[in-house]
Amino acid sequence: MDNDNGSLNKKKAARPAFPERAVVTGGMPYGNKPLHFAHIGGYYVHADMLARFLRDRIGSENVIFVSGTDCYGSPLAEDYRKRVESGEYGGTIEQLAQSNYEAHKKTLADYKISLDFFGGSSVEPAARRHKDMSDLFLRGLHANGHLAKMSSAQFYDTERGVFLNGRQVIGRCPVEGCRSEKGYADECDLGHQYMPQDLIAPISSLSGKTPELRESVNWYVKMEELRPLLQKWADEFGGRATTRPFVAKGINEFLEPPIIYLMRDFLAELEGLEGLPEYKLEDDGKSSSVKLVFTQLGDREAACGRLSANGIRYRTGKTIVPFRLTGNLDWGVPAPPLDGLEGLTIWVWPESLWAPISFTDTYLSENGAPEGEWKKWWASPRAKVYQFIGQDNIYFYGPAQTAIFLGMQGSEPSASPGDGDLSLTDLIVSNHILFLNKKASSSGAVKPPMADELLAHYTADQLRAHFLALGLGLRSVSFAPKPLNPGANEKDADPVLKDGNLLTNVLNRIARSCFYTSQKHYGGAHPAAQPSQGARDAAAEAALDYEALISRCEFHQVMNLLDAYIRRINKDWDRGIKEADKADKDSAADRNSAADKAATVDKSANADGDTGGGTDGAVLRSQILSDTLHMLRVAAVLVHPLAPNGAEMIADYLLPGCNNKTFFSWDNIFKTLHELAPEPENIKFTFLEQRVDFFKKHESQLINNP
């Protein structure tokens, strides 16, 4: 177990810095359906891994992990309407939101998602504070001059005589290159924003007819005016350790100037068209379309109108458009009356962006903190906010949220927030997690398995290990659990179990081996030998590498490191025990051939109390057990954020007199068991019964594999 101390010292000198305080948030699921596998595997498990690590690293009192059910908006309103009309549901919409919230909360607990507070935007105790927070944001943005009262087109179903909410209109996304299967009123299911009049082939889900556009007045964030600051933020954001390259690329695409993509076949007609606003023509000579680049969004919209009137086909590109804050959907947070504009509700997307602040405020208040304490967590350079989301939501948590947070600073905001200004958060974004190589959607052709359904086949630990190992920070990955894969062969390995086996097989085995060996040879106590420098260095290097990886939220690499480290412990153990057993046999052979057998036996009784044979074997066994116990302790700390129950069980057996906060604190990561034990000269382990597992398999796996 030798190591290069120079390399180790460099790693110690380059350890990453962590904030004094941290907020971790998980993207909010809509309140119209149960959680499916992508909610858990796409971001909740990753958020929980970081939150649990940070509690060990900077102290649990300095970490708040919040999330909640996104109760308001058209998804739940539309689901409620359909259920009531079909006779399936007879309660109120508030009751439906509450029941879905309770279901979400239970599922998250079943997956060991350690939220300090899980709220619901319409559920007390958070609902009242969320309404107050919504008032604070709208009034603040208005007072600071960042809101515009705009009359915009909204879809109206003439047959039903009603304005349509966002999810009651289905068409095709107008953004060039978009692969969305569903475009709604002003956003598609991949998060692209556009003006309602640009939606292609809209249909009302109420009547099945084409709706017409009628004017509606709402509040919008002046995104274009904030574009220079947003670009400064994007440049800084792209250099953060937690920012994944595809996220930085996607954000910069949203900040591109207003563009129209025109089919090359229409170039001749364009040349003769009068009344177009000024634009720059970009033609690479290869693509099937050319770009018309405008300086102002209004110019592009005017050009779209001229092109449509002349039957010229086009698509629009991603760009910053005014971000709508209000609407006229009844099921929403009431918007405060401003400048005579009354009776509106706040659109679900913006209020869901500040909902985590509402939840933090509620959590702190419920625990006796003074009013306004949330600002120490969300508006301080000594704190950091980590937000875990899926890639479809980059626009909302990126440019839209940043514009809102900047706008709350005042009339002249800065891209470098000061103390008291809302922090510009770290976004940890996952690519799509596919199901059997296809994008699954509750409203699409391929239905995703529900999160609860998976727990009928696997333990939470097995699923957590698998989801973290998938590498969603790099690319979209398919989730293919064997029990739910009709194409799986009986002899095929289950990919979920492959990752879970690191816990249930390898780490389980090494932990049990340590305790059983101690019980057999040392009366259930730690041998007298201290861990070797090589073992301490190997454990320290693993911890430092782990810390660096998790600081960058490279969870798949964390899992690779755990795999290599735990398997190394197992390999070193097997080799060491094999050498000790061989030494015992050699020593026994020597004793049998010696004349003074009794003296030899007497001499072999060593200070550790080993009764397994000759001196050489006893010494080797004592050292390998001491080394492995130390590396097992560090392994328990590293595994703690992944599989907390098993790691804490190991801690209870290793140091029954040591509390978990001390055992798992990274202040003690380089210490040995002797340095942590209340009685270092007499470390007595908890007795381990036969066939006790620290990391359990699912009962279905025990039935199939007795």
C-alpha positions in Angstrom: 0.0 0.0 0.0 2.8 2.4 -0.8 2.1 5.9 -2.1 3.9 8.9 -3.4 3.8 11.4 -0.5 4.8 14.3 -2.8 1.7 13.7 -4.9 -0.4 13.4 -1.8 0.9 16.6 -0.4 0.1 18.5 -3.6 -3.5 17.2 -3.5 -3.8 18.3 0.1 -2.6 21.8 -0.9 -5.0 22.0 -3.8 -8.2 20.9 -1.9 -11.3 22.7 -3.1 -13.0 25.4 -1.1 -16.5 25.1 0.1 -18.9 27.8 1.2 -19.7 28.6 4.8 -23.4 27.9 4.1 -25.1 26.0 1.3 -28.6 25.6 -0.1 -29.3 22.6 -2.3 -32.5 22.4 -4.3 -34.0 19.7 -6.4 -36.1 20.7 -9.5 -39.8 20.9 -8.6 -42.1 18.2 -10.0 -45.5 19.2 -11.3 -48.4 18.5 -8.9 -50.5 16.6 -11.5 -48.9 13.2 -11.3 -46.7 10.8 -9.3 -42.9 10.9 -9.5 -41.5 8.8 -12.3 -38.0 7.3 -12.6 -36.5 10.4 -14.2 -37.4 12.7 -11.3 -35.4 10.5 -9.0 -32.7 9.3 -11.3 -32.3 12.5 -13.2 -31.6 14.9 -10.4 -33.0 14.1 -6.9 -30.4 11.4 -6.1 -27.6 13.7 -7.3 -28.9 16.6 -5.2 -29.2 14.3 -2.2 -25.6 13.0 -2.7 -24.3 16.6 -2.6 -26.4 17.7 0.3 -25.4 14.7 2.4 -21.7 15.2 1.5 -21.9 18.9 2.4 -23.4 18.1 5.8 -20.4 15.9 6.5 -18.0 18.5 4.9 -19.2 21.8 6.3 -21.6 20.8 9.1 -25.3 19.8 8.9 -26.2 23.1 10.5 -24.7 24.9 7.5 -26.7 23.1 4.8 -30.4 23.4 3.8 -31.8 21.0 1.2 -35.2 22.1 -0.1 -37.7 21.2 -2.8 -41.4 20.9 -3.3 -44.4 20.2 -5.4 -45.1 22.7 -8.2 -48.9 22.8 -7.4 -50.1 25.8 -9.5 -50.4 26.3 -13.2 -52.0 24.6 -16.2 -50.7 21.0 -15.8 -52.7 20.4 -12.6 -55.6 22.6 -13.7 -55.9 20.7 -17.0 -55.6 17.3 -15.2 -58.2 18.4 -12.7 -60.6 19.4 -15.4 -60.3 16.1 -17.2 -60.8 14.1 -14.0 -63.9 16.0 -13.0 -65.5 15.9 -16.5 -64.9 12.1 -16.6 -66.4 11.6 -13.2 -63.1 10.2 -11.9 -62.6 12.8 -9.2 -65.0 14.7 -7.0 -62.8 16.7 -4.7 -61.4 20.2 -5.0 -58.4 21.2 -6.9 -56.7 22.1 -3.6 -57.3 18.5 -2.4 -55.9 17.0 -5.5 -52.8 19.1 -5.2 -52.5 18.1 -1.5 -52.8 14.4 -2.3 -50.2 14.5 -5.0 -47.9 16.5 -2.7 -48.2 13.8 0.0 -47.4 11.1 -2.6 -44.3 13.0 -3.8 -43.1 13.4 -0.2 -43.5 9.6 0.6 -41.7 8.5 -2.6 -38.8 10.8 -1.9 -38.5 9.5 1.7 -38.6 5.9 0.3 -35.5 6.8 -1.9 -33.8 8.3 1.2 -33.8 11.8 -0.3 -32.9 13.8 2.9 -34.8 17.0 2.3 -34.8 19.4 5.2 -38.0 20.8 3.9 -40.3 19.5 1.2 -43.1 22.0 0.5 -46.0 22.6 -1.8 -46.6 26.0 -3.4 -50.3 25.6 -2.5 -49.8 23.6 0.7 -49.3 25.0 4.2 -47.1 25.9 5.9 -45.3 27.1 2.8 -48.3 28.5 0.8 -48.7 31.7 2.8 -45.0 32.5 2.7 -44.9 31.7 -1.0 -47.7 34.2 -1.7 -45.8 36.8 0.3 -42.5 36.0 -1.6 -44.4 36.3 -4.9 -45.6 39.7 -3.9 -42.1 40.7 -2.9 -40.7 39.7 -6.3 -43.4 41.3 -8.5 -43.4 44.6 -6.5 -39.6 44.6 -6.4 -39.2 44.1 -10.2 -41.9 46.7 -10.9 -40.4 49.3 -8.5 -36.9 48.7 -10.0 -38.2 49.4 -13.6 -37.7 45.9 -15.0 -41.3 45.1 -15.8 -43.3 46.0 -18.9 -47.0 46.0 -19.3 -47.5 44.3 -22.6 -50.5 43.4 -24.7 -49.8 40.1 -26.3 -51.7 37.5 -28.3 -53.4 34.7 -26.3 -55.2 31.7 -27.7 -59.0 31.8 -27.4 -61.3 28.8 -28.1 -64.3 30.4 -29.9 -66.3 27.2 -29.6 -65.9 27.0 -25.8 -65.8 30.7 -25.3 -62.7 30.7 -23.1 -59.1 31.8 -23.1 -56.8 28.7 -23.2 -54.1 28.1 -20.6 -50.6 27.0 -21.8 -51.2 23.3 -21.8 -54.6 23.5 -23.5 -52.9 24.5 -26.8 -50.9 21.9 -28.7 -48.8 22.6 -31.8 -45.3 22.4 -33.2 -42.4 24.4 -31.8 -41.3 27.1 -34.2 -37.7 27.2 -33.1 -35.2 26.1 -35.7 -33.8 22.6 -35.1 -36.2 21.8 -32.2 -37.1 18.2 -31.9 -39.9 18.6 -29.4 -43.0 16.5 -29.8 -45.2 19.1 -28.2 -45.3 22.9 -28.5 -47.6 24.6 -26.1 -48.9 28.2 -26.1 -45.5 30.0 -25.7 -43.1 27.2 -24.8 -42.4 23.7 -25.9 -41.7 20.6 -23.8 -37.9 21.1 -24.3 -38.1 24.6 -22.8 -37.8 26.8 -25.9 -39.6 30.1 -25.6 -41.5 31.9 -28.4 -44.3 34.3 -29.0 -47.8 32.6 -29.2 -48.3 33.8 -32.7 -45.3 31.8 -33.8 -46.6 28.4 -32.7 -47.1 26.2 -35.7 -50.5 24.5 -36.3 -52.1 25.2 -32.9 -55.1 23.1 -31.7 -57.3 23.5 -28.7 -57.3 20.4 -26.5 -60.8 21.4 -25.3 -62.6 21.5 -28.7 -60.0 20.0 -31.1 -60.4 23.2 -33.2 -57.9 25.8 -34.2 -58.1 28.6 -31.7 -57.8 32.3 -32.6 -55.5 34.9 -31.0 -56.9 37.6 -28.9 -55.1 40.3 -27.0 -54.3 40.0 -23.3 -52.4 42.4 -21.1 -49.8 41.0 -18.7 -46.5 41.8 -16.9 -43.3 40.8 -18.6 -39.6 41.0 -17.5 -37.7 43.3 -19.9 -35.2 40.6 -20.9 -33.7 42.4 -23.8 -32.6 45.3 -21.6 -30.8 42.9 -19.4 -29.0 41.0 -22.2 -25.6 42.7 -21.7 -25.6 41.7 -18.0 -26.9 38.2 -18.9 -24.0 37.8 -21.2 -21.5 38.8 -18.5 -23.1 36.3 -16.2 -23.0 33.6 -18.9 -19.3 34.2 -19.4 -18.6 33.9 -15.7 -21.0 31.0 -15.3 -19.2 29.0 -18.1 -16.0 29.0 -16.1 -17.5 27.5 -12.9 -16.3 24.1 -11.8 -19.9 22.8 -11.6 -21.0 24.1 -15.0 -21.2 21.4 -17.6 -20.1 22.3 -21.1 -23.5 21.6 -22.8 -25.2 23.9 -20.3 -22.9 26.8 -21.0 -23.4 26.2 -24.7 -27.1 26.1 -24.4 -27.3 29.3 -22.3 -25.2 31.2 -24.9 -27.6 30.0 -27.6 -30.5 31.6 -25.8 -28.5 34.9 -25.8 -28.1 35.0 -29.5 -29.6 37.9 -31.4 -33.1 37.5 -33.0 -32.8 35.3 -36.1 -35.1 34.1 -38.8 -34.1 30.9 -40.7 -35.3 31.2 -44.2 -35.4 28.3 -46.7 -32.9 29.0 -49.5 -35.6 28.4 -52.0 -37.3 31.7 -50.9 -34.3 33.9 -51.3 -35.5 35.3 -54.6 -38.9 36.2 -53.1 -37.1 37.9 -50.2 -35.2 40.2 -52.5 -38.4 41.7 -53.9 -40.2 42.0 -50.5 -40.6 45.6 -49.3 -41.1 46.9 -45.7 -38.8 44.5 -43.9 -36.9 45.9 -40.9 -33.1 46.2 -41.3 -31.3 42.8 -41.0 -28.0 41.2 -41.8 -28.0 38.2 -44.2 -25.7 35.3 -43.2 -25.2 32.5 -45.7 -22.7 29.7 -45.2 -23.4 28.4 -48.7 -24.0 24.9 -47.4 -27.1 24.8 -45.3 -30.6 24.5 -46.7 -31.5 27.8 -45.0 -30.0 31.3 -44.6 -30.1 33.5 -41.5 -31.7 36.9 -41.2 -30.1 38.5 -38.2 -31.9 41.4 -36.5 -30.8 43.7 -33.7 -34.1 44.0 -31.9 -36.8 41.3 -31.2 -39.5 43.7 -32.3 -37.9 44.0 -35.8 -37.8 40.2 -36.1 -41.5 39.9 -35.1 -42.4 42.6 -37.7 -40.4 40.6 -40.3 -42.2 37.4 -39.3 -45.5 39.1 -40.0 -44.4 40.3 -43.4 -43.0 36.9 -44.4 -46.2 35.1 -43.2 -48.4 37.6 -45.2 -46.5 36.7 -48.3 -46.6 32.9 -47.9 -42.8 32.7 -47.2 -41.8 29.8 -45.0 -39.4 30.4 -42.1 -38.4 29.3 -38.6 -37.2 31.4 -35.8 -34.0 30.9 -33.7 -33.5 30.9 -30.0 -33.2 34.3 -28.5 -34.2 36.3 -25.5 -37.9 37.2 -25.5 -39.8 39.1 -22.8 -40.5 36.7 -20.0 -44.1 36.6 -19.0 -44.8 36.8 -15.2 -48.6 36.8 -15.1 -51.6 35.3 -16.8 -55.4 34.9 -16.3 -55.5 31.2 -15.1 -57.6 31.0 -12.0 -55.4 28.3 -10.4 -52.4 30.3 -9.5 -50.8 32.6 -7.0 -52.7 35.9 -7.0 -50.6 38.7 -8.5 -50.6 42.0 -6.6 -52.4 44.9 -8.3 -49.9 47.2 -10.1 -50.6 50.3 -12.2 -54.3 49.4 -12.4 -53.7 45.9 -13.7 -55.7 43.6 -11.4 -57.2 40.2 -11.3 -54.2 38.4 -12.7 -52.4 35.3 -11.3 -48.6 34.7 -11.5 -47.5 32.3 -14.2 -46.4 29.0 -12.7 -42.8 29.1 -14.1 -41.6 32.3 -12.5 -43.2 31.6 -9.2 -41.6 28.2 -9.2 -38.2 29.9 -9.6 -38.5 31.7 -6.3 -40.4 28.8 -4.6 -37.2 27.3 -3.2 -36.6 30.7 -1.5 -40.1 30.5 0.0 -39.4 26.9 1.2 -36.1 28.0 2.8 -38.0 30.9 4.5 -40.6 28.5 5.7 -38.1 26.0 7.0 -36.2 28.6 8.9 -39.3 30.1 10.3 -40.6 26.7 11.4 -37.3 26.3 13.3 -37.5 29.6 15.1 -35.3 31.8 12.9 -36.1 35.5 12.7 -37.9 37.0 9.7 -35.6 37.6 6.8 -33.1 34.9 7.8 -33.4 33.4 4.3 -31.3 36.2 3.0 -28.2 34.8 4.8 -28.6 31.7 2.6 -29.8 33.2 -0.7 -28.2 36.7 -0.7 -24.7 36.4 0.8 -21.3 35.9 -0.8 -20.5 33.5 2.1 -23.3 31.1 0.9 -23.8 29.2 -2.3 -26.9 27.8 -3.9 -26.7 24.5 -5.9 -29.7 23.8 -8.1 -30.2 20.4 -9.7 -32.4 20.4 -12.8 -33.0 18.6 -16.1 -31.8 19.9 -19.4 -35.3 20.9 -20.6 -35.3 23.6 -17.9 -32.0 25.4 -18.7 -33.8 28.5 -20.0 -35.9 29.0 -16.9 -33.2 28.5 -14.3 -30.6 30.1 -16.4 -31.4 33.3 -18.3 -35.0 33.8 -16.9 -34.1 33.2 -13.2 -30.9 35.2 -13.5 -32.7 38.2 -15.1 -35.3 38.1 -12.2 -32.6 37.9 -9.6 -30.6 40.7 -11.2 -33.7 42.8 -11.5 -34.3 42.5 -7.8 -31.1 44.4 -7.1 -32.4 47.8 -8.3 -32.6 49.9 -11.4 -28.9 49.4 -12.2 -28.0 45.8 -11.3 -24.6 44.2 -11.4 -23.6 40.8 -12.7 -21.4 40.5 -9.5 -24.0 40.5 -6.7 -23.0 42.1 -3.4 -24.0 41.2 0.1 -27.8 41.4 0.3 -28.2 40.7 -3.4 -29.6 37.4 -4.6 -26.8 35.0 -5.5 -26.6 33.8 -9.1 -26.8 30.1 -8.4 -24.8 27.1 -9.5 -26.9 25.0 -12.0 -26.1 21.3 -12.0 -27.9 20.0 -15.1 -28.5 16.4 -16.1 -29.0 15.3 -19.7 -32.1 13.2 -20.5 -32.4 9.9 -18.8 -34.0 7.7 -21.4 -36.1 4.6 -20.8 -35.0 1.6 -23.0 -33.2 4.0 -25.3 -36.3 6.2 -25.9 -37.3 9.5 -24.4 -40.2 8.7 -22.0 -43.0 11.1 -21.2 -46.2 10.7 -19.3 -48.0 12.4 -22.2 -46.0 10.7 -24.9 -46.0 7.3 -26.6 -43.3 5.8 -24.3 -44.5 5.9 -20.7 -41.9 6.1 -18.0 -42.0 3.7 -15.1 -43.1 5.3 -11.9 -40.5 5.7 -9.2 -42.5 3.6 -6.7 -42.7 0.8 -9.3 -38.9 0.4 -9.3 -38.8 -0.3 -5.5 -40.7 -3.5 -6.2 -37.5 -4.8 -7.8 -34.6 -3.0 -6.2 -33.6 -1.3 -3.0 -33.2 2.4 -2.9 -29.4 2.0 -2.4 -29.1 -0.1 -5.6 -31.1 2.4 -7.6 -29.2 5.4 -6.2 -25.8 3.8 -7.0 -27.0 3.0 -10.6 -28.4 6.5 -11.3 -25.3 8.2 -10.0 -23.1 6.0 -12.2 -24.9 6.7 -15.4 -23.0 9.9 -16.3 -25.9 12.2 -17.0 -23.6 15.1 -16.8 -21.9 14.0 -20.0 -24.7 12.7 -22.2 -28.2 11.3 -22.4 -28.2 7.7 -21.1 -30.7 4.8 -21.3 -32.2 3.3 -18.1 -32.8 -0.4 -18.8 -33.8 -2.3 -15.7 -34.0 -5.9 -16.5 -37.4 -6.6 -14.9 -39.0 -3.9 -17.0 -37.1 -4.7 -20.2 -39.1 -7.0 -22.5 -36.1 -7.4 -24.8 -33.8 -8.6 -22.0 -32.5 -12.2 -22.3 -32.7 -14.4 -19.2 -28.9 -14.7 -19.2 -28.4 -10.9 -19.5 -26.9 -9.1 -16.6 -29.0 -6.5 -14.9 -27.3 -3.1 -15.3 -28.9 -1.8 -12.1 -27.5 -4.7 -10.0 -24.0 -4.2 -11.5 -23.6 -0.9 -9.8 -25.5 -2.0 -6.7 -23.2 -5.0 -6.2 -20.4 -2.7 -5.2 -22.3 -2.2 -1.9 -24.2 -5.5 -1.5 -21.4 -7.8 -2.5 -17.9 -6.2 -2.3 -18.2 -3.6 0.5 -20.5 -6.0 2.5 -18.0 -8.7 2.2 -15.0 -6.7 3.3 -16.9 -5.2 6.3 -18.1 -8.6 7.5 -14.6 -10.2 7.0 -13.1 -7.5 9.2 -15.5 -8.1 12.1 -15.5 -11.9 11.8 -11.7 -12.0 11.8 -11.6 -9.7 14.8 -14.0 -11.9 16.6 -12.1 -15.1 15.8 -8.6 -13.9 16.5 -8.8 -10.8 18.8 -11.9 -11.2 20.9 -13.8 -8.7 18.9 -11.3 -5.9 19.5 -8.9 -3.9 17.3 -5.5 -5.6 16.9 -2.6 -3.8 18.6 -1.0 -3.0 15.2 -1.5 0.6 13.9 -2.5 1.1 10.2 0.6 1.3 8.0 1.6 4.6 6.4 0.8 3.0 3.0 -2.8 2.3 4.1 -3.2 5.8 5.5 -1.9 7.3 2.3 -4.1 5.2 0.1 -7.2 6.1 2.1 -6.2 9.8 2.1 -5.6 9.9 -1.6 -9.0 8.3 -2.3 -10.6 10.9 0.0 -8.9 13.8 -1.6 -9.8 12.6 -5.1 -13.4 12.0 -4.0 -13.6 15.5 -2.5 -12.3 17.1 -5.7 -14.7 15.2 -7.9 -17.8 15.9 -5.8 -16.9 19.6 -5.6 -17.3 19.6 -9.4 -20.5 17.4 -9.2 -18.9 14.7 -11.3 -20.9 12.0 -9.8 -20.2 9.2 -12.3 -16.5 9.7 -11.6 -17.2 9.6 -7.9 -18.8 6.2 -8.4 -15.8 5.1 -10.5 -13.5 6.1 -7.7 -15.5 4.3 -5.1 -15.5 1.2 -7.2 -11.7 1.3 -7.6 -11.1 2.1 -3.9 -13.4 -0.5 -2.5 -12.2 -3.2 -4.8 -8.6 -2.4 -3.9 -9.5 -2.9 -0.2 -11.0 -6.2 -1.1 -8.0 -7.3 -3.2 -5.4 -6.2 -0.6 -7.4 -8.1 2.1 -7.5 -11.3 0.1 -3.8 -11.1 -0.6 -2.9 -10.2 3.0 -5.0 -13.0 4.5 -3.6 -15.5 2.0 -0.1 -14.6 3.1 -1.0 -14.8 6.7 -2.6 -18.2 6.3 0.4 -19.4 4.4 2.7 -18.2 7.1 0.6 -20.0 9.6 0.9 -23.3 7.7 4.7 -22.8 7.3 5.1 -22.1 11.0 3.0 -25.1 11.9 5.2 -27.3 9.8 8.3 -25.9 11.4 6.8 -26.5 14.9 5.9 -30.1 14.1 9.5 -30.8 13.0 11.0 -29.1 16.0 12.1 -30.9 19.1 10.7 -28.4 21.6 7.1 -28.1 20.3 5.7 -26.7 23.6 8.2 -23.9 23.7 7.5 -23.0 20.1 3.8 -22.9 20.7 4.3 -20.7 23.8 6.5 -18.4 21.8 3.9 -18.0 19.1 1.3 -16.4 21.5 1.7 -12.8 20.5 0.7 -9.6 22.2 -2.5 -9.4 20.0 -3.9 -12.5 21.5 -3.8 -14.3 18.1 -4.3 -18.0 18.4 -4.1 -18.8 14.7 -0.5 -20.1 14.5 3.0 -18.9 14.2 4.5 -15.5 14.8 4.8 -14.5 11.2 1.2 -15.3 10.3 -0.1 -13.5 13.5 1.9 -10.4 12.6 0.8 -10.4 9.0 -2.9 -10.9 10.0 -2.7 -8.2 12.7 -1.3 -5.7 10.1 -3.7 -6.5 7.3 -6.7 -6.3 9.6 -5.5 -2.9 11.0 -4.9 -1.6 7.5 -8.3 -2.8 6.2 -10.2 -1.4 9.2 -8.7 2.0 8.6 -9.5 1.9 4.9 -13.0 0.5 5.7 -13.6 3.5 8.0 -12.7 5.9 5.2 -14.8 3.9 2.8 -17.8 4.3 5.1 -17.3 8.1 5.1 -17.1 8.2 1.3 -20.2 5.9 0.9 -22.2 7.9 3.5 -23.8 10.3 1.0 -24.7 7.4 -1.3 -25.9 4.7 1.1 -26.3 6.4 4.5 -28.0 3.6 6.4 -25.3 1.0 5.6 -22.5 3.5 6.2 -23.9 4.4 9.6 -24.3 0.8 10.5 -20.6 0.3 9.8 -19.8 3.3 12.0 -21.9 1.8 14.8 -20.0 -1.5 14.7 -16.6 0.1 14.3 -16.8 2.8 17.0 -19.9 2.2 19.1 -18.9 5.0 21.5 -18.4 7.6 18.7 -21.4 9.7 17.4 -22.1 9.9 13.7 -21.3 13.6 13.4 -17.7 12.9 14.6 -17.3 9.7 12.7 -18.4 11.2 9.3 -17.0 14.7 9.7 -14.4 15.6 7.1 -12.5 17.3 9.8 -11.5 13.8 10.8 -11.1 12.2 7.4 -7.4 11.5 7.8 -7.6 10.2 11.4 -7.4 6.6 12.4 -9.8 4.7 14.6 -7.4 5.1 17.5 -7.5 8.9 17.1 -11.3 8.9 17.1 -12.1 6.3 19.7 -13.1 7.4 23.2 -10.7 4.7 24.6 -8.0 4.4 21.9 -6.1 1.6 23.8 -9.2 -0.5 24.0 -11.3 -0.4 20.8 -14.0 -3.0 21.1 -16.2 -3.5 18.1 -19.9 -4.3 18.3 -20.4 -8.1 17.9 -21.5 -9.0 14.4 -23.8 -12.0 14.1 -23.5 -14.4 11.2 -25.1 -13.5 7.9 -25.8 -9.9 8.9 -25.6 -7.5 5.9 -24.7 -3.8 6.1 -26.0 -3.2 2.5 -29.1 -5.4 1.8 -30.3 -6.9 -1.4 -33.9 -6.6 -2.4 -36.1 -9.4 -1.1 -37.0 -10.5 -4.7 -33.2 -11.0 -5.4 -33.0 -13.2 -2.3 -35.9 -15.3 -3.5 -34.4 -15.7 -6.9 -30.9 -16.3 -5.6 -31.1 -18.2 -2.3 
